Amino acid sequence: MNAKPTFPRPSSLSITVSAALATFIAIGLLTGVALLFQRDGVPMGQLAAAEGACSQSVYVSDREACMREWLAAARASNLASK
C-alpha cells in the first residue's frame, strides 16, 4: 500500500499565469507605495532645516507649529519661483 498521497501536477500554463499575476500585483503595490511617498512626503532635508530653524521652541506643540509654518513658507517660496 502506498501511504504517500499523489497530487496532480499543475500545468505549465497555470504556473505561468500565477507567476504573471503575482508579478503584476507586486509591481502595482510597490508603485502605489512609491507614489504615496512622493505625493505626501516632505523631503528629509526640508524637515531637518525646519527642525533646526525651530530649535529655540521649548514645547513640542510650539516646535511643531513653527515647523509647519516654516515648511509652508518654504513651499510657498518654492512654488513662487517656478
HUVEN-V585298 format. One record per helix or strand. SS is the DSSP state (2 for helix, 1 for strand). FROM is the first residue (numbers start at 1). LEN is the number of residues. If there is no record, write none. Layout:
ss->SS from->FROM len->LEN
ss->SS from->FROM len->LEN
//
This chain:
ss->2 from->12 len->29
ss->2 from->44 len->10
ss->2 from->60 len->22
//
